[in-house]
Amino acid sequence: MGGNDSPVVPIMVGSPWRCSLDCMYLLDLTLDPPAANLALDEALLEAVRSAALPTGVLRFWETTKPVVVVGRGTRLAAEVDLAACKRDGVTVLRRVSGGMSIVTGPGCLMYAVVNRPPTTKAGIDLVHRHVLATMVAGLRETGLEVQAAGTSDLAMPGSNGPLRKVSGNSLRIARGVYLYHGTLLYNFNLSLISRYLKQPPRAPKYRSDRQHGEFVANLPIDREHLKRAIARAWGAGDNLSSWPQDRTSELLASRYSTDDWNLSR
């Protein structure tokens, strides 16, 4: 299975899992429509939680057109320029996790880690630290000076000194399993962020009230090297031989493709 330029190949849901219990599966799969990708993230969370999937999953996807994705509790009027989105035909979708709104599209690799926390008593802060530390370790192996910043960002020093955000992430924990997913900017049209998003109503201190264009940056790495670095960091080697297609379709139809969900606030 490939990235955003690869066809989606139907896979038998009953196919056997191939990964051993001491590794993570790798799923490099972009679905169409874009909302189906958010449905799949939640379906994977349910599969790991129910033990239908015996170990964690690292997933990559990337859309071919700009899309706005807002947090579960986001009030659209506070964060999104809905008039600009409507004018340009940009879809606004709502994810199951919290956090602030993002713009994704070509040049923005989306990733998701679905797994059980490293300890049974892990809370939100520990999961943030665990995932971000793993991401930082993987990216630093490529020579990138990436560091965790704020609550759930990855950032790099800018040319003039201040840190610039290269990845924004969000988290959902459900019955001892977490879904951690977010952006990895590598060749994204950064002007789209200020085109479709307002200044956020809350921000980490390191932002220092900077506008989107002064705050975000692309990682100086190509997509394939980026994916390989992250996969190595998570020990994700075996491709997932089956994914929850039926549940993804159910969630897409009942939630992620509906205005009642996406435009509810």
Short mmCIF file of the C-alpha atoms (twelve columns), coordinates in Angstrom:
data_MODEL
# 
_entry.id   MODEL 
# 
loop_
_atom_site.group_PDB 
_atom_site.id 
_atom_site.type_symbol 
_atom_site.label_atom_id 
_atom_site.label_alt_id 
_atom_site.label_comp_id 
_atom_site.label_asym_id 
_atom_site.label_seq_id 
_atom_site.Cartn_x 
_atom_site.Cartn_y 
_atom_site.Cartn_z 
_atom_site.pdbx_PDB_model_num 
ATOM 1   C CA . MET A 1   0.000   0.000   0.000  1 
ATOM 2   C CA . GLY A 2   1.323   3.402   -0.919 1 
ATOM 3   C CA . GLY A 3   0.901   7.072   -0.080 1 
ATOM 4   C CA . ASN A 4   -1.439  9.638   -1.566 1 
ATOM 5   C CA . ASP A 5   -0.564  8.763   -5.149 1 
ATOM 6   C CA . SER A 6   -1.196  5.026   -4.740 1 
ATOM 7   C CA . PRO A 7   -4.489  3.305   -5.517 1 
ATOM 8   C CA . VAL A 8   -6.493  1.867   -2.671 1 
ATOM 9   C CA . VAL A 9   -6.483  -1.911  -2.948 1 
ATOM 10  C CA . PRO A 10  -9.370  -3.685  -1.204 1 
ATOM 11  C CA . ILE A 11  -8.127  -6.202  1.349  1 
ATOM 12  C CA . MET A 12  -10.057 -9.043  2.921  1 
ATOM 13  C CA . VAL A 13  -10.923 -8.046  6.450  1 
ATOM 14  C CA . GLY A 14  -10.521 -11.652 7.504  1 
ATOM 15  C CA . SER A 15  -6.901  -11.846 6.338  1 
ATOM 16  C CA . PRO A 16  -4.492  -13.005 9.073  1 
ATOM 17  C CA . TRP A 17  -2.399  -10.469 10.967 1 
ATOM 18  C CA . ARG A 18  1.262   -10.894 10.133 1 
ATOM 19  C CA . CYS A 19  3.043   -8.867  12.794 1 
ATOM 20  C CA . SER A 20  4.507   -10.414 15.917 1 
ATOM 21  C CA . LEU A 21  3.443   -9.025  19.289 1 
ATOM 22  C CA . ASP A 22  6.726   -7.151  19.843 1 
ATOM 23  C CA . CYS A 23  6.418   -4.784  16.876 1 
ATOM 24  C CA . MET A 24  4.009   -2.302  15.347 1 
ATOM 25  C CA . TYR A 25  2.188   -2.669  12.079 1 
ATOM 26  C CA . LEU A 26  2.783   -0.169  9.286  1 
ATOM 27  C CA . LEU A 27  -0.157  1.088   7.228  1 
ATOM 28  C CA . ASP A 28  0.678   3.524   4.427  1 
ATOM 29  C CA . LEU A 29  -2.761  4.217   3.034  1 
ATOM 30  C CA . THR A 30  -4.696  7.279   1.885  1 
ATOM 31  C CA . LEU A 31  -8.439  6.874   1.388  1 
ATOM 32  C CA . ASP A 32  -10.870 8.935   -0.647 1 
ATOM 33  C CA . PRO A 33  -12.834 10.967  0.328  1 
ATOM 34  C CA . PRO A 34  -10.556 12.683  2.853  1 
ATOM 35  C CA . ALA A 35  -13.109 12.162  5.628  1 
ATOM 36  C CA . ALA A 36  -12.553 8.402   5.353  1 
ATOM 37  C CA . ASN A 37  -9.019  8.882   6.680  1 
ATOM 38  C CA . LEU A 38  -10.364 10.257  9.959  1 
ATOM 39  C CA . ALA A 39  -12.844 7.390   10.116 1 
ATOM 40  C CA . LEU A 40  -10.032 4.884   9.620  1 
ATOM 41  C CA . ASP A 41  -8.003  6.388   12.469 1 
ATOM 42  C CA . GLU A 42  -10.939 5.856   14.831 1 
ATOM 43  C CA . ALA A 43  -11.585 2.362   13.459 1 
ATOM 44  C CA . LEU A 44  -7.961  1.435   14.180 1 
ATOM 45  C CA . LEU A 45  -8.338  2.780   17.715 1 
ATOM 46  C CA . GLU A 46  -11.344 0.513   18.219 1 
ATOM 47  C CA . ALA A 47  -9.529  -2.486  16.708 1 
ATOM 48  C CA . VAL A 48  -6.563  -2.170  19.073 1 
ATOM 49  C CA . ARG A 49  -8.853  -1.507  22.041 1 
ATOM 50  C CA . SER A 50  -10.930 -4.647  21.351 1 
ATOM 51  C CA . ALA A 51  -7.779  -6.737  20.676 1 
ATOM 52  C CA . ALA A 52  -9.043  -7.512  17.179 1 
ATOM 53  C CA . LEU A 53  -5.665  -6.047  16.316 1 
ATOM 54  C CA . PRO A 54  -3.121  -7.549  18.744 1 
ATOM 55  C CA . THR A 55  -0.538  -4.787  18.575 1 
ATOM 56  C CA . GLY A 56  -0.177  -1.127  17.625 1 
ATOM 57  C CA . VAL A 57  -0.238  0.572   14.229 1 
ATOM 58  C CA . LEU A 58  1.722   3.405   12.650 1 
ATOM 59  C CA . ARG A 59  -0.194  4.910   9.749  1 
ATOM 60  C CA . PHE A 60  0.656   7.459   7.057  1 
ATOM 61  C CA . TRP A 61  -1.691  9.312   4.708  1 
ATOM 62  C CA . GLU A 62  -1.653  12.475  2.601  1 
ATOM 63  C CA . THR A 63  -4.443  14.223  0.722  1 
ATOM 64  C CA . THR A 64  -4.135  15.537  -2.811 1 
ATOM 65  C CA . LYS A 65  -6.003  18.777  -2.041 1 
ATOM 66  C CA . PRO A 66  -6.239  21.190  0.896  1 
ATOM 67  C CA . VAL A 67  -8.521  20.157  3.753  1 
ATOM 68  C CA . VAL A 68  -9.210  21.813  7.108  1 
ATOM 69  C CA . VAL A 69  -9.409  19.436  10.080 1 
ATOM 70  C CA . VAL A 70  -10.723 20.758  13.385 1 
ATOM 71  C CA . GLY A 71  -10.605 19.302  16.891 1 
ATOM 72  C CA . ARG A 72  -13.513 17.482  18.442 1 
ATOM 73  C CA . GLY A 73  -14.461 20.469  20.612 1 
ATOM 74  C CA . THR A 74  -13.494 23.233  18.176 1 
ATOM 75  C CA . ARG A 75  -15.888 26.144  17.708 1 
ATOM 76  C CA . LEU A 76  -15.574 26.794  14.001 1 
ATOM 77  C CA . ALA A 77  -16.204 30.532  14.126 1 
ATOM 78  C CA . ALA A 78  -13.286 30.988  16.533 1 
ATOM 79  C CA . GLU A 79  -10.672 29.150  14.493 1 
ATOM 80  C CA . VAL A 80  -11.712 28.740  10.838 1 
ATOM 81  C CA . ASP A 81  -12.355 31.251  8.058  1 
ATOM 82  C CA . LEU A 82  -15.455 29.479  6.812  1 
ATOM 83  C CA . ALA A 83  -16.082 32.043  4.082  1 
ATOM 84  C CA . ALA A 84  -12.641 31.398  2.562  1 
ATOM 85  C CA . CYS A 85  -13.152 27.642  2.781  1 
ATOM 86  C CA . LYS A 86  -16.530 27.902  1.061  1 
ATOM 87  C CA . ARG A 87  -15.160 30.231  -1.615 1 
ATOM 88  C CA . ASP A 88  -12.301 27.847  -2.449 1 
ATOM 89  C CA . GLY A 89  -14.262 24.627  -2.056 1 
ATOM 90  C CA . VAL A 90  -12.137 23.461  0.888  1 
ATOM 91  C CA . THR A 91  -13.770 20.760  2.995  1 
ATOM 92  C CA . VAL A 92  -13.930 21.237  6.776  1 
ATOM 93  C CA . LEU A 93  -13.763 17.985  8.751  1 
ATOM 94  C CA . ARG A 94  -13.851 17.191  12.462 1 
ATOM 95  C CA . ARG A 95  -11.600 14.571  14.078 1 
ATOM 96  C CA . VAL A 96  -12.300 12.491  17.174 1 
ATOM 97  C CA . SER A 97  -9.353  13.947  19.126 1 
ATOM 98  C CA . GLY A 98  -9.016  17.378  20.678 1 
ATOM 99  C CA . GLY A 99  -6.667  20.234  19.905 1 
ATOM 100 C CA . MET A 100 -6.659  23.141  17.509 1 
ATOM 101 C CA . SER A 101 -7.544  23.317  13.822 1 
ATOM 102 C CA . ILE A 102 -5.038  22.430  11.105 1 
ATOM 103 C CA . VAL A 103 -4.797  22.656  7.337  1 
ATOM 104 C CA . THR A 104 -3.454  19.639  5.492  1 
ATOM 105 C CA . GLY A 105 -2.879  18.820  1.837  1 
ATOM 106 C CA . PRO A 106 -0.045  17.988  -0.559 1 
ATOM 107 C CA . GLY A 107 3.300   18.334  1.207  1 
ATOM 108 C CA . CYS A 108 1.829   17.642  4.652  1 
ATOM 109 C CA . LEU A 109 2.303   14.040  5.729  1 
ATOM 110 C CA . MET A 110 -0.342  12.928  8.201  1 
ATOM 111 C CA . TYR A 111 0.587   10.212  10.648 1 
ATOM 112 C CA . ALA A 112 -1.218  8.281   13.361 1 
ATOM 113 C CA . VAL A 113 0.080   6.090   16.154 1 
ATOM 114 C CA . VAL A 114 -2.475  3.761   17.713 1 
ATOM 115 C CA . ASN A 115 -1.187  1.743   20.644 1 
ATOM 116 C CA . ARG A 116 -1.400  0.957   24.337 1 
ATOM 117 C CA . PRO A 117 0.500   3.366   26.627 1 
ATOM 118 C CA . PRO A 118 3.955   2.316   27.867 1 
ATOM 119 C CA . THR A 119 2.535   1.778   31.390 1 
ATOM 120 C CA . THR A 120 -0.931  0.868   32.589 1 
ATOM 121 C CA . LYS A 121 -1.121  4.054   34.680 1 
ATOM 122 C CA . ALA A 122 -0.111  6.374   31.844 1 
ATOM 123 C CA . GLY A 123 -2.050  9.621   31.706 1 
ATOM 124 C CA . ILE A 124 -2.298  12.297  29.052 1 
ATOM 125 C CA . ASP A 125 1.016   13.977  29.895 1 
ATOM 126 C CA . LEU A 126 2.969   10.729  29.836 1 
ATOM 127 C CA . VAL A 127 1.519   9.742   26.449 1 
ATOM 128 C CA . HIS A 128 2.424   13.142  25.029 1 
ATOM 129 C CA . ARG A 129 5.988   12.793  26.296 1 
ATOM 130 C CA . HIS A 130 6.325   9.203   25.088 1 
ATOM 131 C CA . VAL A 131 5.090   9.850   21.552 1 
ATOM 132 C CA . LEU A 132 6.922   13.139  21.063 1 
ATOM 133 C CA . ALA A 133 10.179  11.669  22.400 1 
ATOM 134 C CA . THR A 134 9.893   8.798   19.911 1 
ATOM 135 C CA . MET A 135 9.184   11.193  17.038 1 
ATOM 136 C CA . VAL A 136 12.085  13.457  18.036 1 
ATOM 137 C CA . ALA A 137 14.476  10.494  18.230 1 
ATOM 138 C CA . GLY A 138 13.486  9.314   14.765 1 
ATOM 139 C CA . LEU A 139 13.804  12.722  13.151 1 
ATOM 140 C CA . ARG A 140 17.119  13.488  14.828 1 
ATOM 141 C CA . GLU A 141 18.536  10.318  13.275 1 
ATOM 142 C CA . THR A 142 18.217  12.157  9.943  1 
ATOM 143 C CA . GLY A 143 20.186  15.125  11.282 1 
ATOM 144 C CA . LEU A 144 17.173  17.374  11.880 1 
ATOM 145 C CA . GLU A 145 17.337  19.579  14.993 1 
ATOM 146 C CA . VAL A 146 13.785  18.772  16.027 1 
ATOM 147 C CA . GLN A 147 12.506  19.138  19.582 1 
ATOM 148 C CA . ALA A 148 9.234   18.867  21.438 1 
ATOM 149 C CA . ALA A 149 7.587   22.221  22.147 1 
ATOM 150 C CA . GLY A 150 4.428   23.346  23.845 1 
ATOM 151 C CA . THR A 151 2.006   20.587  24.766 1 
ATOM 152 C CA . SER A 152 2.080   18.549  21.583 1 
ATOM 153 C CA . ASP A 153 4.174   20.289  18.911 1 
ATOM 154 C CA . LEU A 154 7.428   19.479  17.188 1 
ATOM 155 C CA . ALA A 155 9.581   22.472  16.307 1 
ATOM 156 C CA . MET A 156 12.940  23.444  14.812 1 
ATOM 157 C CA . PRO A 157 15.115  26.533  15.257 1 
ATOM 158 C CA . GLY A 158 14.325  29.129  12.618 1 
ATOM 159 C CA . SER A 159 16.947  30.933  10.574 1 
ATOM 160 C CA . ASN A 160 16.589  33.961  12.869 1 
ATOM 161 C CA . GLY A 161 16.547  31.977  16.107 1 
ATOM 162 C CA . PRO A 162 12.999  31.403  17.435 1 
ATOM 163 C CA . LEU A 163 11.543  27.928  17.188 1 
ATOM 164 C CA . ARG A 164 9.179   27.285  14.302 1 
ATOM 165 C CA . LYS A 165 6.462   24.665  14.402 1 
ATOM 166 C CA . VAL A 166 6.808   21.756  11.947 1 
ATOM 167 C CA . SER A 167 4.255   19.380  13.434 1 
ATOM 168 C CA . GLY A 168 1.033   19.765  15.379 1 
ATOM 169 C CA . ASN A 169 -0.566  16.787  17.113 1 
ATOM 170 C CA . SER A 170 -3.624  15.709  19.051 1 
ATOM 171 C CA . LEU A 171 -4.520  12.838  21.342 1 
ATOM 172 C CA . ARG A 172 -7.443  10.662  22.285 1 
ATOM 173 C CA . ILE A 173 -7.276  7.975   24.965 1 
ATOM 174 C CA . ALA A 174 -10.061 5.406   25.136 1 
ATOM 175 C CA . ARG A 175 -10.068 2.498   27.578 1 
ATOM 176 C CA . GLY A 176 -6.344  2.104   27.820 1 
ATOM 177 C CA . VAL A 177 -5.527  2.723   24.141 1 
ATOM 178 C CA . TYR A 178 -4.371  5.981   22.602 1 
ATOM 179 C CA . LEU A 179 -4.695  7.542   19.174 1 
ATOM 180 C CA . TYR A 180 -1.975  10.121  18.597 1 
ATOM 181 C CA . HIS A 181 -2.119  11.775  15.201 1 
ATOM 182 C CA . GLY A 182 -0.932  14.909  13.523 1 
ATOM 183 C CA . THR A 183 0.915   16.750  10.799 1 
ATOM 184 C CA . LEU A 184 4.459   16.601  9.474  1 
ATOM 185 C CA . LEU A 185 5.098   19.571  7.183  1 
ATOM 186 C CA . TYR A 186 7.762   18.885  4.573  1 
ATOM 187 C CA . ASN A 187 6.742   20.608  1.321  1 
ATOM 188 C CA . PHE A 188 3.476   22.284  2.218  1 
ATOM 189 C CA . ASN A 189 2.137   25.566  0.860  1 
ATOM 190 C CA . LEU A 190 2.324   27.352  4.204  1 
ATOM 191 C CA . SER A 191 0.274   30.327  2.985  1 
ATOM 192 C CA . LEU A 192 -2.813  28.085  3.065  1 
ATOM 193 C CA . ILE A 193 -2.723  28.076  6.859  1 
ATOM 194 C CA . SER A 194 -3.322  31.814  7.173  1 
ATOM 195 C CA . ARG A 195 -5.774  31.653  4.267  1 
ATOM 196 C CA . TYR A 196 -8.138  29.224  5.995  1 
ATOM 197 C CA . LEU A 197 -7.380  29.550  9.711  1 
ATOM 198 C CA . LYS A 198 -7.721  32.493  12.060 1 
ATOM 199 C CA . GLN A 199 -5.182  33.206  14.757 1 
ATOM 200 C CA . PRO A 200 -5.792  30.506  17.387 1 
ATOM 201 C CA . PRO A 201 -7.690  31.516  20.533 1 
ATOM 202 C CA . ARG A 202 -4.963  29.834  22.605 1 
ATOM 203 C CA . ALA A 203 -1.349  29.063  21.784 1 
ATOM 204 C CA . PRO A 204 1.866   27.806  23.426 1 
ATOM 205 C CA . LYS A 205 4.191   30.394  24.908 1 
ATOM 206 C CA . TYR A 206 6.919   29.741  22.348 1 
ATOM 207 C CA . ARG A 207 4.616   31.053  19.623 1 
ATOM 208 C CA . SER A 208 5.046   34.567  21.066 1 
ATOM 209 C CA . ASP A 209 1.953   35.874  19.244 1 
ATOM 210 C CA . ARG A 210 3.517   35.248  15.841 1 
ATOM 211 C CA . GLN A 211 1.267   35.041  12.787 1 
ATOM 212 C CA . HIS A 212 0.955   31.675  11.040 1 
ATOM 213 C CA . GLY A 213 3.475   32.583  8.345  1 
ATOM 214 C CA . GLU A 214 6.115   33.535  10.916 1 
ATOM 215 C CA . PHE A 215 5.436   30.560  13.162 1 
ATOM 216 C CA . VAL A 216 5.239   27.448  10.950 1 
ATOM 217 C CA . ALA A 217 7.902   25.919  8.699  1 
ATOM 218 C CA . ASN A 218 8.572   22.879  6.538  1 
ATOM 219 C CA . LEU A 219 10.994  20.154  7.546  1 
ATOM 220 C CA . PRO A 220 13.971  20.061  5.148  1 
ATOM 221 C CA . ILE A 221 13.422  16.419  4.179  1 
ATOM 222 C CA . ASP A 222 11.557  14.575  1.436  1 
ATOM 223 C CA . ARG A 223 8.514   12.423  2.081  1 
ATOM 224 C CA . GLU A 224 10.110  8.995   1.663  1 
ATOM 225 C CA . HIS A 225 13.009  9.728   4.011  1 
ATOM 226 C CA . LEU A 226 10.540  11.215  6.475  1 
ATOM 227 C CA . LYS A 227 8.368   8.103   6.467  1 
ATOM 228 C CA . ARG A 228 11.334  5.763   6.821  1 
ATOM 229 C CA . ALA A 229 12.708  7.722   9.787  1 
ATOM 230 C CA . ILE A 230 9.394   7.634   11.639 1 
ATOM 231 C CA . ALA A 231 8.806   3.961   10.867 1 
ATOM 232 C CA . ARG A 232 12.259  3.056   12.213 1 
ATOM 233 C CA . ALA A 233 11.642  5.035   15.387 1 
ATOM 234 C CA . TRP A 234 8.453   3.076   16.086 1 
ATOM 235 C CA . GLY A 235 9.789   -0.298  14.978 1 
ATOM 236 C CA . ALA A 236 7.027   -0.480  12.377 1 
ATOM 237 C CA . GLY A 237 8.198   -2.931  9.745  1 
ATOM 238 C CA . ASP A 238 5.428   -5.373  8.859  1 
ATOM 239 C CA . ASN A 239 2.750   -3.991  6.557  1 
ATOM 240 C CA . LEU A 240 -0.754  -4.369  7.924  1 
ATOM 241 C CA . SER A 241 -2.331  -7.119  5.855  1 
ATOM 242 C CA . SER A 242 -5.887  -6.185  6.785  1 
ATOM 243 C CA . TRP A 243 -7.607  -3.041  7.963  1 
ATOM 244 C CA . PRO A 244 -11.132 -2.496  9.339  1 
ATOM 245 C CA . GLN A 245 -12.890 -1.546  6.130  1 
ATOM 246 C CA . ASP A 246 -16.436 -2.221  7.275  1 
ATOM 247 C CA . ARG A 247 -16.094 -0.209  10.477 1 
ATOM 248 C CA . THR A 248 -14.405 2.619   8.568  1 
ATOM 249 C CA . SER A 249 -17.347 2.751   6.161  1 
ATOM 250 C CA . GLU A 250 -19.814 2.760   9.059  1 
ATOM 251 C CA . LEU A 251 -18.037 5.629   10.809 1 
ATOM 252 C CA . LEU A 252 -17.755 7.565   7.550  1 
ATOM 253 C CA . ALA A 253 -21.480 7.256   6.859  1 
ATOM 254 C CA . SER A 254 -22.692 7.918   10.399 1 
ATOM 255 C CA . ARG A 255 -20.238 10.612  11.465 1 
ATOM 256 C CA . TYR A 256 -17.336 11.875  9.384  1 
ATOM 257 C CA . SER A 257 -19.271 12.660  6.185  1 
ATOM 258 C CA . THR A 258 -22.114 14.446  7.972  1 
ATOM 259 C CA . ASP A 259 -22.641 18.132  8.670  1 
ATOM 260 C CA . ASP A 260 -24.099 17.156  12.048 1 
ATOM 261 C CA . TRP A 261 -20.607 16.056  13.050 1 
ATOM 262 C CA . ASN A 262 -18.287 18.295  11.060 1 
ATOM 263 C CA . LEU A 263 -20.186 21.571  11.448 1 
ATOM 264 C CA . SER A 264 -21.793 20.877  14.815 1 
ATOM 265 C CA . ARG A 265 -20.163 23.755  16.741 1 
# 
